[in-house]
Amino acid sequence: MARPATPPTDEPRLDARLLLPALLAWAVLTLLVPQPVWVTGTVGGLALLAGAGLLARRPAHAGPPLLGVTALALVATGLVCSSAALHLLRDRSGPVAGWAQEGAVASITAVVTTEPRVISRGDERAPLVVLEIRAQEMTARGRTVGTAAPLVVMATTADGWEDLRWRSTIRAEGRLRAPEPGDREVAVLAPRGPPETVAVPVGVLVGADHVRDRFREAVGPLPADPRGLVPGLVIGDTSLTPDDLTEDMRATGMTHLSAVSGSNVALVCGAVAVLVARLGVHRRWRTPLVLLALVGFVLLCRPEPSVLRAGVMGSVGLLALSSARRRVSLPALAAAVLGLLCVDPWLARSYGFALSTLATLGLVVWSRPWGDAMASRLPRRMSLLGDAVAVPLAAQVACAPVIVLLQGSITTVAVLANLLAAPLVAPTTVLGVLAAVVSPLSVPLATLVAWLAALPAWLLAQVARRGADLPYGTLEWVDGVPGAALLTALTVLALVTGAWWRHQLRRRPWCGWAGLGALAGVLWPGPSLSGWPPPGWVVVGCDVGQGDAFVLRAGPGAAVLVDAGEEPEPLQRCLRDLGVQRLDAVVLSHFHSDHVGGLPGALDAGPVRTAYTSPVRDPPAVAGRTSAELAEAGVPEVVLVEGDVVTVGEVRLEVLSPGPHPVVGGSAANNGSLVLDVTVGETRVLMTGDLEPEGARPLRQLLSGRDYDVLKVAHHGSAAQDDALVTGTRAEVALIGVGADNTFGHPSPSALDLLRDNGMLVLRTDTDGDVAVSREGASLVVHRRGTG
């Protein structure tokens, strides 16, 4: 028997009067926070005065509603902008910004405000350590000043920066440089030598550090996937999560699980509330105990802005799912947005804050009515399934435009993946928190509890991995702001006209079946009309992370591979999916690991006839190892120089660089890249390796008069591009091999602007996945496979 639908009169009406002002204030702050302090402060002051004036003139019990909303919007905008001006005045006052512009060397006393992150750079250089600090005192240019300027440190593991503790006070010396426009930090510090620890955290912060260390030790024996997921769900520590699992979770819309989010906060608080109730704790003490648990959880995860945001949004989410307090959830969300923006104005430009707010908004507005509507059509014993589906569906619908803005595609399996993951998140999180609490007392006992959390965590990983492999799990979409705007418009249209469509489908059910049949016909993979590889493909850029791997079609089942990425598995997957049975040539543009590290994958994928390499054998250790791998596989190695021409099947390669004279300046390895003028049938491609401007300038005259169809952009789209070379190619399509979430800022906004200003369509493997260019007659056709 179906559960009767909840009468509309029983559903409390949501109070949205404060939400629109909060959203408008957020939008204004997004535009103003990178501006000079006086601009933000002036707008804030004027908005406060105007809003206060409107509120004073508005009659107490009359007046148009629009007047009240306008007044609230002005007050909210004035509040967040005035608060932002105070933050900016504190952060940017003094000479630090000027010293950064001048590249001054400074001695700094500062407090560490984030956990150090260690990042591989994809070559033989030492890994990079990135962390944020807030200066207390700085000496430069013979002057010592007190300051509160936020800085980002970019150091190497050679100097021990990765061992710093959160909230430690340090002294360091290094060169300042200016950050990217619009960044929170006032300066970037490139340190000279190791830091000196002046003071370490005390009191409860020491206890939190001890718990985190013992917890990491406790999860050490777990298998790789649970070892990465359990700390991610509990304390937001994703340093142990395998890279391929991270990619699969991104493809299935599950990345919010492996970071401290509102759902984690809600789970922990809910578990504590149930526990104290079962223990018979008096009602007056239950809320204080839950709040105490929340404070402890935030301290354990680090009270950084993202964690504080999660705590606030988790509390609002609990209100949204509570029938007794649901009516106040929208005002609570609006107040949370305004409060968080006042505490940290840079959240206005944070994608994480946008996703968290929109997900909470979706829960507040849609989860309860959608859940009730689904439950009313299900048998009573399955009625809870309605709420289980409604929660991830509401969050996904609300967040989809921002996700499109980030990755340029629509994840179609996110709702299903999160629905399957939902019953696994709670036991993983609760048991993980229990393991963390037990770990200071006994690591072996904590390990035992962690093993209990490992089973649901392993199942979570399987949901992500299997979901990422589903066909059409990720659909291509329009990139950037236009794509986000289009999806927003379609979503609003669907929500507004949903009732009309339901009515039409009840009257004419055959229309629905016909639409489903047409959709299935479009999506169903035929033997030659769809699928991968695209028919007539000429060049394919493989999604191998932060590195290059490009495949040129040399004939049926044959190809030429230019560079091999850093890891063998992604390259093998790309070659297999293309149906490549043999490699008639492997060209390694230079010997950085992100171009040659995946060579074993190419050697294992099928017979390799010949390998062609650069004469610049830098770094020597990698060059020697690469030659040894080729020799062991029985593949002859041929060194190419300027003027050499190689013809392999349908592919003709002309070497344009390096020439006989070494390039002065820049990276010797990068400027020693093989630059290739490639012809595949009627398509002409310029492949530039990791060429830098110093190496590109000698090529300008050589390339004069040559027109290209496709440009393989140098150095993963870094800012170091030679404008004249890029402009002179006259290419229609630009291909960029680059890894998602890389720490180098690749591809840089300046490089993307340069390419687009020259009329090129940009395909990039971090957002588009495998990319291909095919030819249909005289026209080029581009294909994006998607990151799923």
RAKAPE-V511883 format. One record per residue. N is the residue number from 1. SS is DSSP state (H for helix, E for strand, L for the rest). PHI is phi in degrees with one decimal (NA if undefined). OMEGA is omega in whole degrees, 0 to 359 (* if undefined). Layout:
# RAKAPE-V511883
N_SS_PHI_OMEGA ; N_SS_PHI_OMEGA
This chain:
# RAKAPE-V511883
1_L_NA_183 ; 2_E_-76.3_177 ; 3_L_-73.9_181 ; 4_L_-64.4_180 ; 5_L_-66.9_178 ; 6_L_-70.5_180 ; 7_L_-61.0_182 ; 8_H_-57.7_183 ; 9_H_-70.3_179 ; 10_H_-81.5_182 ; 11_L_-82.7_181 ; 12_L_-64.2_180 ; 13_L_-76.6_180 ; 14_L_-79.7_180 ; 15_L_-99.3_186 ; 16_L_-102.1_186 ; 17_L_-65.8_181 ; 18_L_-93.5_187 ; 19_H_-68.1_181 ; 20_H_-60.8_175 ; 21_H_-57.9_180 ; 22_H_-65.5_180 ; 23_H_-67.5_177 ; 24_H_-65.3_178 ; 25_H_-62.7_178 ; 26_H_-61.6_181 ; 27_H_-62.0_179 ; 28_H_-64.0_181 ; 29_H_-64.1_178 ; 30_H_-58.1_180 ; 31_H_-77.6_190 ; 32_H_-92.8_189 ; 33_L_-63.3_176 ; 34_L_-81.7_185 ; 35_L_-80.0_176 ; 36_L_-56.6_185 ; 37_H_-58.9_185 ; 38_H_-64.4_179 ; 39_H_-66.4_181 ; 40_H_-62.6_180 ; 41_H_-64.8_180 ; 42_H_-64.0_179 ; 43_H_-61.4_180 ; 44_H_-62.4_180 ; 45_H_-64.9_180 ; 46_H_-63.9_180 ; 47_H_-65.2_178 ; 48_H_-62.2_180 ; 49_H_-63.6_181 ; 50_H_-65.1_179 ; 51_H_-64.0_179 ; 52_H_-63.5_178 ; 53_H_-63.9_178 ; 54_H_-64.6_180 ; 55_H_-65.0_180 ; 56_H_-69.4_182 ; 57_H_-86.6_184 ; 58_L_-75.1_178 ; 59_L_-59.1_184 ; 60_L_-63.7_186 ; 61_L_-122.5_182 ; 62_L_-150.4_179 ; 63_L_101.6_181 ; 64_L_-67.4_179 ; 65_H_-58.3_181 ; 66_H_-60.0_179 ; 67_H_-64.1_179 ; 68_H_-66.5_179 ; 69_H_-64.0_179 ; 70_H_-61.8_180 ; 71_H_-63.0_179 ; 72_H_-63.5_179 ; 73_H_-63.7_178 ; 74_H_-65.0_180 ; 75_H_-64.7_180 ; 76_H_-62.9_178 ; 77_H_-63.6_178 ; 78_H_-61.9_181 ; 79_H_-63.8_184 ; 80_H_-70.9_180 ; 81_H_-70.5_177 ; 82_H_-65.0_177 ; 83_H_-62.8_179 ; 84_H_-62.1_179 ; 85_H_-61.1_178 ; 86_H_-66.0_177 ; 87_H_-61.5_182 ; 88_H_-66.7_178 ; 89_H_-62.3_178 ; 90_H_-66.0_187 ; 91_H_-74.4_192 ; 92_H_-104.0_180 ; 93_L_-70.1_180 ; 94_L_96.6_188 ; 95_L_-90.5_189 ; 96_H_-62.3_181 ; 97_H_-61.3_178 ; 98_H_-66.3_177 ; 99_H_-62.4_179 ; 100_H_-65.0_178 ; 101_H_-62.8_182 ; 102_H_-86.1_182 ; 103_L_70.3_184 ; 104_L_-72.1_171 ; 105_E_-90.7_187 ; 106_E_-133.2_168 ; 107_E_-103.7_191 ; 108_E_-130.5_165 ; 109_E_-110.2_189 ; 110_E_-150.8_177 ; 111_E_-110.4_178 ; 112_E_-75.2_185 ; 113_L_-110.9_175 ; 114_L_-139.6_173 ; 115_L_-68.4_175 ; 116_L_-63.4_177 ; 117_E_-113.7_180 ; 118_E_-100.6_187 ; 119_E_-129.6_175 ; 120_L_-71.3_183 ; 121_L_-98.1_174 ; 122_L_75.4_175 ; 123_L_-145.2_186 ; 124_L_-85.5_177 ; 125_L_-71.6_180 ; 126_L_-61.7_178 ; 127_L_-56.2_182 ; 128_E_-92.7_175 ; 129_E_-111.7_181 ; 130_E_-120.4_175 ; 131_E_-153.2_179 ; 132_E_-110.4_178 ; 133_E_-134.2_173 ; 134_E_-119.9_185 ; 135_E_-68.7_173 ; 136_E_-113.2_180 ; 137_E_-147.9_183 ; 138_E_-143.4_178 ; 139_E_-122.1_178 ; 140_E_-159.9_179 ; 141_L_54.0_178 ; 142_L_72.8_184 ; 143_E_-134.8_178 ; 144_E_-113.4_182 ; 145_E_-133.5_168 ; 146_E_-84.7_185 ; 147_L_-153.7_173 ; 148_L_-123.2_185 ; 149_L_-67.2_173 ; 150_E_-79.7_179 ; 151_E_-131.1_171 ; 152_E_-112.0_181 ; 153_E_-101.3_174 ; 154_E_-124.3_185 ; 155_E_-121.1_176 ; 156_E_-122.5_181 ; 157_H_-67.6_181 ; 158_H_-65.0_185 ; 159_H_-106.3_173 ; 160_L_79.3_179 ; 161_H_-68.1_181 ; 162_H_-70.3_182 ; 163_H_-91.9_182 ; 164_L_-67.6_178 ; 165_L_-93.7_175 ; 166_L_-60.6_180 ; 167_L_72.0_173 ; 168_L_-73.0_173 ; 169_E_-99.6_186 ; 170_E_-130.6_168 ; 171_E_-120.2_180 ; 172_E_-155.1_177 ; 173_E_-131.3_180 ; 174_E_-177.1_180 ; 175_E_-95.8_177 ; 176_E_-88.7_170 ; 177_E_-144.7_185 ; 178_L_-73.6_176 ; 179_L_-78.8_174 ; 180_L_-68.0_178 ; 181_L_-56.7_179 ; 182_L_88.1_179 ; 183_L_-77.1_176 ; 184_L_-65.7_188 ; 185_L_-72.0_177 ; 186_L_-82.5_182 ; 187_E_-154.8_173 ; 188_E_-107.7_181 ; 189_E_-106.0_171 ; 190_E_-100.8_190 ; 191_E_-71.5_173 ; 192_L_-108.6_179 ; 193_L_93.2_184 ; 194_L_-76.8_176 ; 195_L_-81.5_174 ; 196_E_-108.4_180 ; 197_E_-79.7_181 ; 198_E_-90.1_181 ; 199_E_-148.5_179 ; 200_L_-110.2_179 ; 201_L_-59.2_181 ; 202_L_-126.0_174 ; 203_L_65.6_186 ; 204_H_-66.1_179 ; 205_H_-66.9_176 ; 206_H_-63.5_178 ; 207_H_-61.2_179 ; 208_H_-63.7_177 ; 209_H_-62.3_180 ; 210_H_-62.9_179 ; 211_H_-64.2_181 ; 212_H_-62.1_180 ; 213_H_-64.3_181 ; 214_H_-68.1_179 ; 215_H_-66.5_176 ; 216_H_-60.1_178 ; 217_H_-64.5_183 ; 218_H_-68.3_182 ; 219_H_-86.6_182 ; 220_L_-54.3_182 ; 221_L_-74.6_184 ; 222_L_-70.3_173 ; 223_L_-59.8_190 ; 224_H_-56.8_184 ; 225_H_-64.3_177 ; 226_H_-63.3_180 ; 227_H_-61.6_177 ; 228_H_-85.8_186 ; 229_H_-77.9_185 ; 230_H_-61.3_176 ; 231_H_-63.2_178 ; 232_H_-64.8_180 ; 233_H_-71.7_187 ; 234_H_-89.5_186 ; 235_H_-123.4_178 ; 236_L_72.4_180 ; 237_L_-92.6_183 ; 238_L_-103.5_184 ; 239_L_-65.9_182 ; 240_L_-96.7_183 ; 241_L_-74.9_178 ; 242_L_-59.1_183 ; 243_H_-60.8_182 ; 244_H_-68.8_176 ; 245_H_-68.8_177 ; 246_H_-59.3_179 ; 247_H_-65.4_180 ; 248_H_-65.7_178 ; 249_H_-67.8_176 ; 250_H_-65.8_182 ; 251_H_-66.4_182 ; 252_L_-103.9_178 ; 253_L_68.2_183 ; 254_L_-112.2_184 ; 255_H_-65.3_180 ; 256_H_-64.1_180 ; 257_H_-74.0_185 ; 258_H_-93.9_174 ; 259_L_-146.6_179 ; 260_L_-70.8_183 ; 261_L_-128.9_179 ; 262_H_-60.5_180 ; 263_H_-66.7_176 ; 264_H_-62.1_180 ; 265_H_-61.0_181 ; 266_H_-61.9_179 ; 267_H_-64.0_182 ; 268_H_-64.7_180 ; 269_H_-64.3_178 ; 270_H_-63.2_179 ; 271_H_-63.3_179 ; 272_H_-65.9_179 ; 273_H_-61.5_178 ; 274_H_-63.8_182 ; 275_H_-63.2_182 ; 276_H_-67.6_177 ; 277_H_-67.5_180 ; 278_H_-66.4_179 ; 279_L_-79.4_177 ; 280_L_79.2_178 ; 281_L_-64.2_181 ; 282_L_-59.6_187 ; 283_H_-57.3_183 ; 284_H_-67.6_181 ; 285_H_-95.3_185 ; 286_H_-68.4_181 ; 287_H_-61.8_176 ; 288_H_-59.2_179 ; 289_H_-68.5_177 ; 290_H_-64.0_178 ; 291_H_-64.1_177 ; 292_H_-63.6_177 ; 293_H_-63.6_179 ; 294_H_-62.7_178 ; 295_H_-62.4_178 ; 296_H_-61.9_179 ; 297_H_-64.6_179 ; 298_H_-63.9_178 ; 299_H_-63.5_180 ; 300_H_-64.2_181 ; 301_H_-86.0_185 ; 302_L_86.1_179 ; 303_L_-77.8_174 ; 304_L_-83.1_184 ; 305_H_-53.7_182 ; 306_H_-66.6_180 ; 307_H_-73.7_177 ; 308_H_-60.4_177 ; 309_H_-60.3_180 ; 310_H_-62.9_179 ; 311_H_-62.0_181 ; 312_H_-67.4_182 ; 313_H_-68.0_176 ; 314_H_-62.9_178 ; 315_H_-65.6_178 ; 316_H_-66.2_178 ; 317_H_-60.7_176 ; 318_H_-63.7_176 ; 319_H_-62.7_183 ; 320_H_-63.7_182 ; 321_L_-89.3_179 ; 322_L_-97.2_181 ; 323_L_-66.8_184 ; 324_L_-74.0_186 ; 325_L_-117.2_187 ; 326_H_-63.0_184 ; 327_H_-62.4_183 ; 328_H_-90.9_185 ; 329_H_-69.1_178 ; 330_H_-67.2_173 ; 331_H_-59.1_178 ; 332_H_-65.0_178 ; 333_H_-64.2_179 ; 334_H_-61.8_178 ; 335_H_-64.4_179 ; 336_H_-64.2_179 ; 337_H_-60.2_181 ; 338_H_-64.6_181 ; 339_H_-63.9_180 ; 340_H_-65.9_178 ; 341_H_-67.7_176 ; 342_H_-70.4_180 ; 343_H_-71.8_182 ; 344_L_-141.4_184 ; 345_H_-62.9_181 ; 346_H_-72.2_173 ; 347_H_-62.2_180 ; 348_H_-58.2_182 ; 349_H_-106.5_182 ; 350_L_-96.1_175 ; 351_H_-63.6_179 ; 352_H_-61.0_178 ; 353_H_-65.7_179 ; 354_H_-62.5_180 ; 355_H_-64.7_180 ; 356_H_-64.4_180 ; 357_H_-66.3_181 ; 358_H_-66.7_178 ; 359_H_-61.7_178 ; 360_H_-65.7_177 ; 361_H_-61.0_177 ; 362_H_-60.4_178 ; 363_H_-62.7_183 ; 364_H_-64.0_190 ; 365_H_-84.6_193 ; 366_H_-113.3_190 ; 367_H_-61.5_182 ; 368_H_-69.2_179 ; 369_H_-64.6_178 ; 370_H_-66.1_178 ; 371_H_-63.1_178 ; 372_H_-65.3_180 ; 373_H_-64.4_178 ; 374_H_-68.2_182 ; 375_H_-63.5_182 ; 376_L_-67.6_180 ; 377_L_-104.8_180 ; 378_L_-112.6_172 ; 379_E_-58.9_185 ; 380_H_-55.2_183 ; 381_H_-69.1_179 ; 382_H_-109.8_186 ; 383_L_-64.1_180 ; 384_H_-64.5_179 ; 385_H_-63.7_178 ; 386_H_-60.3_178 ; 387_H_-66.7_181 ; 388_H_-62.6_178 ; 389_H_-79.8_186 ; 390_H_-65.8_184 ; 391_H_-63.9_178 ; 392_H_-67.2_179 ; 393_H_-65.2_180 ; 394_H_-62.7_180 ; 395_H_-64.8_182 ; 396_H_-68.7_179 ; 397_H_-61.3_181 ; 398_H_-69.1_186 ; 399_H_-89.1_188 ; 400_H_-53.8_180 ; 401_H_-60.8_180 ; 402_H_-70.2_178 ; 403_H_-62.2_176 ; 404_H_-61.8_179 ; 405_H_-61.5_182 ; 406_H_-80.0_189 ; 407_H_-123.8_173 ; 408_L_67.9_180 ; 409_E_-151.8_179 ; 410_E_-109.3_178 ; 411_E_-89.2_184 ; 412_L_-87.7_183 ; 413_L_-98.7_187 ; 414_H_-62.3_182 ; 415_H_-63.8_179 ; 416_H_-62.0_181 ; 417_H_-62.7_180 ; 418_H_-71.1_175 ; 419_H_-65.0_178 ; 420_H_-67.9_182 ; 421_H_-78.7_188 ; 422_H_-52.8_180 ; 423_H_-69.7_181 ; 424_H_-94.7_183 ; 425_H_-67.3_184 ; 426_H_-60.6_180 ; 427_H_-63.5_178 ; 428_H_-62.7_183 ; 429_H_-69.4_184 ; 430_H_-64.9_178 ; 431_H_-66.2_177 ; 432_H_-64.9_177 ; 433_H_-61.8_178 ; 434_H_-61.6_177 ; 435_H_-61.7_179 ; 436_H_-65.1_180 ; 437_H_-67.5_182 ; 438_H_-78.1_189 ; 439_H_-56.3_177 ; 440_L_-65.3_181 ; 441_L_-84.0_183 ; 442_L_-159.1_178 ; 443_H_-66.3_178 ; 444_H_-59.3_178 ; 445_H_-66.3_177 ; 446_H_-64.2_177 ; 447_H_-63.2_177 ; 448_H_-60.8_178 ; 449_H_-64.9_179 ; 450_H_-63.3_176 ; 451_H_-63.9_176 ; 452_H_-65.7_177 ; 453_H_-74.2_185 ; 454_H_-67.8_182 ; 455_H_-64.3_177 ; 456_H_-63.2_178 ; 457_H_-65.9_178 ; 458_H_-63.7_177 ; 459_H_-63.6_175 ; 460_H_-59.0_179 ; 461_H_-63.1_179 ; 462_H_-66.6_176 ; 463_H_-59.7_181 ; 464_H_-65.5_184 ; 465_H_-68.8_180 ; 466_H_-70.4_180 ; 467_H_-63.6_180 ; 468_H_-67.4_181 ; 469_L_-89.7_182 ; 470_L_-67.0_177 ; 471_L_-65.3_180 ; 472_L_59.9_175 ; 473_L_-66.1_177 ; 474_E_-128.7_180 ; 475_E_-108.1_178 ; 476_E_-63.9_179 ; 477_L_-146.7_178 ; 478_L_-64.8_182 ; 479_L_-75.2_167 ; 480_H_70.8_184 ; 481_H_-60.6_178 ; 482_H_-58.7_178 ; 483_H_-65.1_178 ; 484_H_-64.8_179 ; 485_H_-65.0_179 ; 486_H_-63.7_180 ; 487_H_-66.8_177 ; 488_H_-60.6_180 ; 489_H_-62.5_180 ; 490_H_-66.8_178 ; 491_H_-64.4_179 ; 492_H_-61.5_179 ; 493_H_-60.5_180 ; 494_H_-64.2_181 ; 495_H_-69.1_182 ; 496_H_-71.4_184 ; 497_H_-98.8_184 ; 498_H_-57.4_181 ; 499_H_-63.4_179 ; 500_H_-64.8_179 ; 501_H_-63.2_178 ; 502_H_-60.8_179 ; 503_H_-64.2_180 ; 504_H_-65.5_181 ; 505_H_-70.1_176 ; 506_H_-66.8_181 ; 507_H_-75.0_183 ; 508_L_-130.3_183 ; 509_H_-61.2_180 ; 510_H_-63.9_178 ; 511_H_-65.0_179 ; 512_H_-64.3_179 ; 513_H_-65.4_178 ; 514_H_-64.9_178 ; 515_H_-63.4_178 ; 516_H_-64.0_179 ; 517_H_-64.3_179 ; 518_H_-64.6_179 ; 519_H_-63.5_178 ; 520_H_-62.8_179 ; 521_H_-65.4_179 ; 522_H_-70.2_186 ; 523_H_-85.1_185 ; 524_L_-65.1_184 ; 525_L_-71.5_176 ; 526_L_-88.7_184 ; 527_L_-67.0_183 ; 528_L_-139.4_185 ; 529_L_-93.9_182 ; 530_L_-150.8_181 ; 531_L_92.5_183 ; 532_L_-132.7_5 ; 533_L_-80.1_178 ; 534_L_-68.7_180 ; 535_L_-63.4_178 ; 536_L_73.1_182 ; 537_E_-64.6_181 ; 538_E_-112.7_180 ; 539_E_-137.8_180 ; 540_E_-127.7_171 ; 541_E_-96.9_183 ; 542_L_-84.5_176 ; 543_L_-80.1_182 ; 544_L_-116.8_182 ; 545_L_83.7_182 ; 546_L_-77.5_182 ; 547_L_177.3_181 ; 548_L_-112.4_169 ; 549_L_-158.1_183 ; 550_E_-123.1_185 ; 551_E_-115.0_177 ; 552_E_-109.6_182 ; 553_E_-74.9_181 ; 554_E_-105.5_182 ; 555_E_153.9_180 ; 556_L_-59.3_178 ; 557_L_72.2_184 ; 558_E_-119.1_182 ; 559_E_-154.6_169 ; 560_E_-112.8_180 ; 561_E_-103.4_176 ; 562_E_-110.6_183 ; 563_L_72.2_192 ; 564_L_-131.6_181 ; 565_L_67.7_185 ; 566_L_-103.1_184 ; 567_L_-121.1_183 ; 568_H_-68.4_190 ; 569_H_-62.7_180 ; 570_H_-60.9_179 ; 571_H_-68.1_177 ; 572_H_-60.0_179 ; 573_H_-61.0_182 ; 574_H_-65.6_180 ; 575_H_-64.6_179 ; 576_H_-63.4_181 ; 577_H_-66.8_178 ; 578_L_-81.2_182 ; 579_L_75.5_180 ; 580_L_-75.7_180 ; 581_L_-100.0_177 ; 582_E_-151.7_177 ; 583_E_-110.2_180 ; 584_E_-71.8_176 ; 585_E_-157.6_170 ; 586_E_-121.0_180 ; 587_E_-109.1_178 ; 588_E_-108.8_189 ; 589_L_-63.3_176 ; 590_L_-161.9_195 ; 591_L_-105.4_170 ; 592_L_-74.4_188 ; 593_H_-61.0_181 ; 594_H_-76.2_175 ; 595_H_-118.5_183 ; 596_H_-124.0_185 ; 597_L_-62.8_181 ; 598_L_-89.0_182 ; 599_H_-54.5_177 ; 600_H_-56.1_177 ; 601_H_-64.9_177 ; 602_H_-69.6_181 ; 603_H_-66.9_180 ; 604_H_-86.8_185 ; 605_H_-77.0_181 ; 606_L_162.5_181 ; 607_E_-61.0_176 ; 608_E_-116.3_186 ; 609_L_-77.8_185 ; 610_E_-149.0_174 ; 611_E_-113.4_180 ; 612_E_-117.3_185 ; 613_E_-131.4_180 ; 614_E_-80.7_176 ; 615_L_-75.2_180 ; 616_L_-87.4_187 ; 617_L_-93.0_180 ; 618_L_-133.3_0 ; 619_L_-74.1_187 ; 620_H_-59.5_184 ; 621_H_-64.3_180 ; 622_H_-69.4_179 ; 623_H_-60.5_179 ; 624_H_-63.8_179 ; 625_H_-64.3_180 ; 626_H_-64.2_178 ; 627_H_-62.5_179 ; 628_H_-65.5_178 ; 629_H_-63.5_179 ; 630_H_-66.4_181 ; 631_H_-64.8_180 ; 632_H_-63.8_179 ; 633_L_-83.1_180 ; 634_L_75.2_181 ; 635_L_-99.9_179 ; 636_E_-66.0_180 ; 637_E_-108.5_180 ; 638_E_-120.0_178 ; 639_E_-88.6_181 ; 640_E_-104.2_175 ; 641_L_-136.5_181 ; 642_L_-52.1_178 ; 643_L_98.7_178 ; 644_L_-69.1_178 ; 645_E_-129.0_179 ; 646_E_-125.4_176 ; 647_E_-115.7_182 ; 648_E_-131.2_181 ; 649_L_57.7_181 ; 650_L_-87.4_186 ; 651_E_-108.2_174 ; 652_E_-117.0_181 ; 653_E_-114.6_172 ; 654_E_-112.4_183 ; 655_E_-86.9_180 ; 656_E_-97.8_183 ; 657_E_-163.6_7 ; 658_L_-84.8_178 ; 659_L_-92.4_184 ; 660_L_-72.7_183 ; 661_L_-102.6_181 ; 662_L_-65.5_179 ; 663_L_-78.9_179 ; 664_L_-94.7_178 ; 665_L_98.2_179 ; 666_L_74.0_180 ; 667_L_-83.3_180 ; 668_H_-61.7_180 ; 669_H_-66.0_182 ; 670_H_-63.3_181 ; 671_H_-77.1_171 ; 672_L_-91.3_179 ; 673_L_-61.7_171 ; 674_L_-68.5_175 ; 675_E_-100.1_191 ; 676_E_-119.5_168 ; 677_E_-94.2_190 ; 678_E_-109.2_173 ; 679_E_-120.8_176 ; 680_E_-121.9_185 ; 681_L_62.4_180 ; 682_L_-99.7_184 ; 683_E_-106.6_182 ; 684_E_-116.4_185 ; 685_E_-127.7_172 ; 686_E_-105.6_182 ; 687_E_-112.5_193 ; 688_L_-114.9_179 ; 689_L_55.0_176 ; 690_L_-112.7_184 ; 691_L_-55.5_177 ; 692_L_-107.0_185 ; 693_H_-56.3_180 ; 694_H_-62.3_179 ; 695_H_-81.7_183 ; 696_H_-81.9_186 ; 697_H_-58.6_179 ; 698_L_-63.9_183 ; 699_L_-87.7_187 ; 700_H_-56.4_182 ; 701_H_-67.9_181 ; 702_H_-64.1_182 ; 703_H_-85.8_182 ; 704_L_-59.5_179 ; 705_L_88.9_178 ; 706_L_-94.2_177 ; 707_L_-108.5_182 ; 708_L_-120.6_174 ; 709_L_-84.6_186 ; 710_E_-131.9_174 ; 711_E_-115.5_169 ; 712_E_-85.6_190 ; 713_L_-68.3_184 ; 714_H_-70.0_168 ; 715_H_52.5_171 ; 716_H_59.6_179 ; 717_H_77.1_178 ; 718_L_-66.0_180 ; 719_L_-69.5_183 ; 720_L_-82.9_178 ; 721_L_-112.4_174 ; 722_L_-91.2_186 ; 723_H_-58.0_184 ; 724_H_-66.0_179 ; 725_H_-65.1_181 ; 726_H_-61.3_181 ; 727_H_-64.0_184 ; 728_H_-70.0_180 ; 729_H_-70.5_183 ; 730_L_55.8_184 ; 731_L_-73.4_176 ; 732_L_-89.1_185 ; 733_E_-126.3_175 ; 734_E_-116.6_180 ; 735_E_-108.7_180 ; 736_E_-125.5_172 ; 737_L_-90.8_187 ; 738_L_-154.4_182 ; 739_L_-94.3_177 ; 740_L_-65.5_176 ; 741_L_59.8_176 ; 742_L_-69.3_187 ; 743_L_-94.2_182 ; 744_L_-93.4_184 ; 745_L_76.5_178 ; 746_L_-83.8_348 ; 747_L_-75.8_184 ; 748_L_-76.3_177 ; 749_H_-57.0_181 ; 750_H_-65.9_178 ; 751_H_-66.6_179 ; 752_H_-63.1_178 ; 753_H_-62.9_179 ; 754_H_-60.7_181 ; 755_H_-64.9_183 ; 756_H_-69.4_178 ; 757_H_-64.4_177 ; 758_L_-94.9_172 ; 759_L_78.3_182 ; 760_L_-92.4_171 ; 761_E_-84.1_187 ; 762_E_-97.5_172 ; 763_E_-115.0_184 ; 764_E_-134.5_188 ; 765_H_-73.8_180 ; 766_H_-71.2_180 ; 767_H_-106.2_185 ; 768_H_-102.8_185 ; 769_E_69.6_175 ; 770_L_-61.4_180 ; 771_E_-124.9_183 ; 772_E_-140.9_172 ; 773_E_-121.6_177 ; 774_E_-122.8_181 ; 775_E_-122.9_174 ; 776_E_-122.2_185 ; 777_L_67.2_180 ; 778_L_-92.1_186 ; 779_E_-106.8_172 ; 780_E_-92.8_177 ; 781_E_-125.8_181 ; 782_E_-105.5_182 ; 783_E_-137.0_175 ; 784_E_-118.2_182 ; 785_L_-87.0_182 ; 786_E_91.6_184 ; 787_L_-77.3_177 ; 788_L_-83.0_*
